Amino acid sequence: MTTPKTILITGVSSGFGRALAQEALAAGHRVVGTLRNPDAAAAFEALAPGHAVARILDVTDFAAIAPVVDEIEKSVGPISVLVNNAGYGHEGVMEESPLSEMQRQFDVNVFGAVAMMRAVLPHMRARRAGRILNVTSMGGFITMPGIAYYCGSKFALEGISEALGKEVQGFGIHVTAVAPGSFRTDWAGRSMVRSPRVIGDYDGMFDPVRLRRQEVSGKQLGDPLKAARAMLQVIDSDVPPAHLLLGSDALVLVRQKLESLAVELERWEALTCSTDG
């Protein structure tokens, strides 16, 4: 039988965050969900009065994060699990995408997640127990044209997750980077920010990619509720993985990337080793 936990999930208004919150509530857990809109917060708490608890928080308001976490610890209860889910996708050819868009992408997807982890860690470390799940993406392993800033943010979060896991493993805290493939969320729809197209040289490479992404939005293979159930299994695992791919498409593409990398390493091995001594 699953022991009820207090799970803090950022970004529960839609997508993976909402699906995970619903499945966690159904499994008997208490869920504290962060949202930016008061009306959405009231709707979230109505899902399961007394068990669904909303907090207004923008993860880019870094100074507000620790006080909110401390208040949750005092008024709701010890946070057993943090799920860093809040995030969005930026689409745009890098040469066409201003640095301000990259700054915003990293503020939400990386700095916000790190600030959340830093806020919960003192409490988890004191209890010598805790779980942290960082929702990354297969785009944290593989890349595609037109989402350089997004992939960069997810590569960063994958690396931070892995390094942090090694730092806190002696404290009973486990960190898992959960990398979904293509799922039926609104990632490629309302939740995506798109930079305007201005350089014609990129039309032939990028326009078909953008069109395809828009065409399959809402028709992807992945089921968010099944992803949520998979994440709950990780939370309940005694030995959770450092990295977990979700979706057969993610598995195929990441395996192809690793195979290609192995070939490239072998091809350039002599030059690699020539710098020793």
Phi, psi and omega in degrees: 000137181286131176281126180301138181232161169262115185247123177261119182239126176272138176073069184256013183285335182198181173061215182299322181299316180292316180298316180294319178300315181296315180292322179293319177296318179296331180276359176098008179275159169266134183240124170259117183246137176264141178217166179256348186245124181300323179295318177295327179295317179296320179294323179295314181295333179290344178299323182201082183307131181089339180246331174261116185240125182260146171225132178281121181199132169257121186292351175271356172271076191302323182292337182276344191293307183300315177301322178294315179297316179298321179294320177298316179303321184279319189262335181255313180145171180300131180280113179279325187221133168250129173243108176278096182251333184302131180174173178205170180253138171250131178242130177169141173301136188301319181296335180267352189257117183296155179298333178298327177291323176294318178303313180296319180299315181285327177301316181282306191283334185243298185296321177298317179296317180295319179298321177296316180296317180298329181285324182274337187300318179302322180290314180295320181294321178296326180272352184055041179197145175163159176229136173234125174245124176252117180280111180256242182181158169299341174289001170266359177238317181246165178232156175222148179297142175095357177225043183299316181294320179296310180300319179302318180293323182282324172301317180299314183291326174300312182294318179297318179300314182295316180294317179299320179304322179288329180288326188251004184298333179282355182253012181075018180252129180245136181242128179234128171268117182259116187247097178284152168273223181272120181233160180280064171250185181263021184304316183269003180250247184299331186276357183260136173261131184240127175283144180296147176276130181223343185250112185296335181302335184268357187302312185295327180279317194264323186302318177297326179294315179297317181298315180297319180297320180290323182294323184270354181301125183089353181241013184294161183292324189285139179258116182302325179293322177291325175296320179297318179295324177296318179295324176295326176295321177297316180300323182275352184287140175288329180230078182288155181285156173286327179226137176223118172277145175237121178109136181295330178294320177298318181298314180297312185291321179289321176298319177298320179297316181294321178296317179296320179295319179298319178297316181293321178299317181292319182298323185255014185302316183299317179291322177303313185280348184291346183271357181286150172072000000 
